[in-house]
Amino acid sequence: MAADIGSGDGGKQGFGKVEGPGGGGGEPGAGRPHARGALRRGDVARAEVAARAQDAGPAAAKRATGHSPGDDGPAPQGPQVPQAARLAALQERMADAGIDLVVLTPGTSWFYLAGMNLLGSRLSLLLVPRRGEPAWVAPLLEAERVAEAPLARALGRSAGRVCTYADGEDPAPAVARAVALATAGLGGPPRVAAMEERVARLFEWRAASAALPGVAWQPAEPLLVALRARKDLAEVAAIRRAAELVETALGHAMAFVQPGYRESQIAREMEKALRELGTRSPFGIHVASGPRSAVPHAETEDRVLQPGDLVWIDVGAEVDGYAADITRTFLLPGGDPGEAARKAAIYRVCYLAQAAARAAARPGVRAGDVDAAARRVIEEAGYGPYFTHRTGHGLGLDVHEAPNIAPGDATLLEPGMVFTVEPGIYLPGLGGVRIEDDMLITEDGAVSLTRSRRWFAPGPEPVLVAGPAGSPRPAGPGPAWQPGGTGAGPGGTGEGGR
């Protein structure tokens, strides 16, 4: 998805219902070891093998991991519920920040910590103290679900800490009971509390603040953003599987990216393919063609594709709540030769800029430096004013989360971070190009979780070689590009400079 203010090998795969790591459903993070700070390239492959083996059944799982799901005793690489570890990590950050109580409302951070969600119009709160066990506020009809949440099961004693209210009752007494339970181990009333200011609704904040008079409120985002930015093996496996699914669906929809088809037809084919794969796009399906492709967040319309059009598809998929996000741009043959040359020029510059950003991504590099790598290529080509957004955004339970691959961002990239790289060039009245992939930082570099080809323009794709400071440059002499390699236009087999 545009990093705003965003057939390859995937196309060769067949259709069929595909479930996420651990067999689909269930809480994210179950079924893989938690490995903060130790994520290497081989770990990703092993996580994928284990996920596929679990999907294939007990015999395959035992061959892959040495353990069958029905075996007695702990598995050598067995499932670990991450909720208790996530709670401990949050409480450690709260202690460092001097925050006594975090009040979560339903959303992705609640889901990250609790392993389930409560969505709706009724009041639900999860109160996390700096020390001790959380307490819950929930509607009576949700009491059983909350008591069975992975976080509640991990703690083992949370059923009595669910404070309920029935429809038609004032929830204030339940909130007061939950506050008393959650803060009992603090040695005094809480002085500083935090809520997510971009998530909490006004009625939720009013309910919490009424039960916590005199408390100083802070935003909870600084605590949660950094905690969620580094993914464990299970999270990475879910995002990687989502990437496989969206690339498979894109491989199907590519057959309709040709003159005479409508944007809406392409979107419907994408939706159908994703549905048959057992997933959906978490942000809709965006197809823009012709002059409309110069609008970074254009919505799909009924426009008929024309010869010479620039067409981009921005789409995602999700597995166990975790999102993948990809954009591919197609330059259709034909049209006015002069316009075609201009479109080919921005396509090639954008392709090179994206390759430069991917090459810059590694542990210890500032997020802003990855953005600068792409931006430098575009500015040197004279298109700087037409690159109107950041280079990328983090991926996880939210489609847009940390890290922020934006100008000047000083965040140091760390193993386990997953983010998009998606520079774009948008010329009003002519069209736009954006190429987007999902990157994972490992201990020893970075890998692309999206692996389908990136070059869909007439003629061969550029051969990339290492230039100054390791940045990709076109091979060979010449004022612009020296084409070559195995890539080709639509229908070719290039790997997109991966």
Secondary structure, DSSP 8 states (H G I E B T S, - for coil): -------TGGGGS-------TTTSSS-TTTTS---TT---HHHHHHHHHHHHHHHH-HHHHHHHHS--TT-SS--TT-----HHHHHHHHHHHHHHHT--EEEE-SSHHHHHHHSS---SSS--EEEEESSS--EEEEEGGGHHHHHTSHHHHHHS--GGGEEEE-TTS-SHHHHHHHHHHHHGGGSS--SEEEE-TTT--HHHHHHHHHHSTT-EEEESHHHHHHHHHB--HHHHHHHHHHHHHHHHHHHHHGGG-STT-BHHHHHHHHHHHHHHTT---TT--EEEEGGGGGSTT------B--TT-EEEEEEEEEETTEEEEEEEEEE-S-S-HHHHHHHHHHHHHHHHHHHHHHHH--TT-BHHHHHHHHHHHHHHTT-GGG--S-SEEE-SSSSSEEEEE-TT---B--TTBEEEE--EEEETTTEEEE-BEEEEEETTEEEES--S----SSS--B-EEE-GGG-EEESSSSSS--B-SS--STT----TT-
